[in-house]
Amino acid sequence: MTDKDLLAAARDAVERSYAPYSEYRVGAALETDDGTVFSGCNVENANYSNSVHAEELALSKAVEAGHRSFERIAVSSERRDGVTPCGACRQSLSEFCDGAFRVLCDGEDGTTAYTLGELLPNTITSEHLE
């Protein structure tokens, strides 16, 4: 799957978003190490703390299906403003992905690629719990 295909899957997920409060629709597409793609969209709740982020939904679906190794994620918003995963989503991704994990962000002028390590340096890991 190309970066373009993964971004298209993230854009498709945007269309399924439920964001009546913020009106900020986000989609994500997460590729596993075997090439399977899981998508997710943000699902808002009137109690904002119960809202689900697109990246976390895609990750949860993949983990539920038995996957633990991931290649990259693409994130898009309806505005195509280059949105990156929030801090909580970055931390969730870091549970399964190292600093070299690729994060593709969909912008109006093209795609910006980051590594998870760039977006979340000095991440909290299970080693901190020992």
C-alpha positions in Angstrom: 0.0 0.0 0.0 1.3 3.4 -0.9 1.2 6.5 1.3 -1.4 7.9 -1.0 -3.6 4.8 -0.5 -3.3 5.0 3.2 -4.2 8.7 3.2 -7.2 7.9 1.0 -8.3 5.4 3.7 -8.0 8.1 6.4 -10.0 10.5 4.3 -12.7 7.9 3.9 -12.8 7.5 7.6 -13.3 11.3 8.0 -16.7 10.8 6.2 -17.9 8.5 9.0 -16.9 10.9 11.8 -19.5 11.9 14.4 -18.5 15.4 15.5 -21.7 17.5 16.1 -20.1 19.6 18.9 -16.7 20.6 17.6 -17.6 20.1 13.9 -13.9 19.0 13.5 -14.0 15.7 11.7 -10.9 13.4 11.8 -10.1 10.1 10.3 -7.1 7.8 10.7 -5.8 4.7 8.9 -3.3 2.4 10.7 -1.3 -0.1 8.7 -0.1 -3.3 10.4 3.1 -5.0 9.7 1.3 -7.5 7.4 -0.4 -4.7 5.4 -3.8 -4.9 7.0 -5.4 -1.5 7.4 -7.7 -0.4 10.2 -9.5 2.9 10.1 -11.1 5.0 12.7 -12.9 8.3 13.0 -13.5 10.6 15.9 -16.7 10.0 17.8 -17.8 12.9 20.0 -19.9 12.9 23.1 -21.7 15.8 24.8 -19.4 15.0 27.7 -16.1 15.7 25.8 -14.0 13.5 28.0 -16.0 10.4 26.7 -15.1 11.2 23.1 -13.0 8.8 21.1 -10.2 10.0 18.8 -9.8 8.5 15.3 -6.2 7.2 16.0 -7.2 5.5 19.2 -10.2 3.9 17.5 -8.1 2.5 14.6 -5.5 1.2 17.1 -8.1 -0.4 19.3 -9.7 -2.2 16.4 -6.3 -3.5 15.3 -5.4 -4.7 18.7 -8.8 -6.3 19.2 -8.1 -8.2 15.9 -4.8 -9.5 17.3 -2.3 -7.1 15.8 0.6 -5.8 17.8 3.1 -4.6 15.2 2.4 -1.5 13.0 4.1 0.2 10.1 2.5 3.7 9.9 -0.6 5.7 10.4 -2.2 8.4 8.2 -4.3 11.1 9.8 -6.6 13.5 8.0 -9.3 16.0 8.9 -12.1 17.5 6.9 -10.2 20.7 6.8 -7.0 19.0 5.5 -5.0 21.2 7.9 -2.1 18.9 8.6 -3.5 17.7 11.9 -1.2 15.5 14.0 -2.2 13.0 16.6 -2.8 14.6 20.0 -0.5 13.8 23.0 -2.8 11.1 24.3 -2.9 9.4 20.9 0.8 9.6 20.5 1.2 7.9 23.9 -1.2 5.2 22.9 0.7 4.6 19.7 4.0 4.4 21.6 2.7 1.4 23.5 3.1 -0.6 20.4 5.4 1.5 18.1 9.0 2.7 18.5 10.3 6.2 17.7 10.8 5.3 14.0 7.1 4.6 13.4 5.8 6.8 10.6 3.0 9.3 11.0 1.5 10.8 7.8 -0.4 14.1 8.2 -2.8 15.3 5.4 -2.4 19.0 4.6 -3.9 21.2 2.0 -0.4 21.5 0.3 0.5 17.9 0.6 1.5 15.3 3.1 3.9 15.9 6.0 5.6 12.8 7.4 6.9 12.6 10.9 8.3 9.9 13.1 6.6 9.1 16.4 9.9 10.0 18.1 9.8 13.5 16.6 6.2 14.0 17.8 6.7 12.4 21.2 10.3 12.5 22.5 11.1 10.9 25.8 7.9 8.8 25.8 6.7 7.0 28.9 7.2 3.3 28.5 6.7 0.2 30.6 10.3 0.5 31.8 9.2 3.6 33.8 6.8 1.5 35.8 9.5 -0.9 37.1 
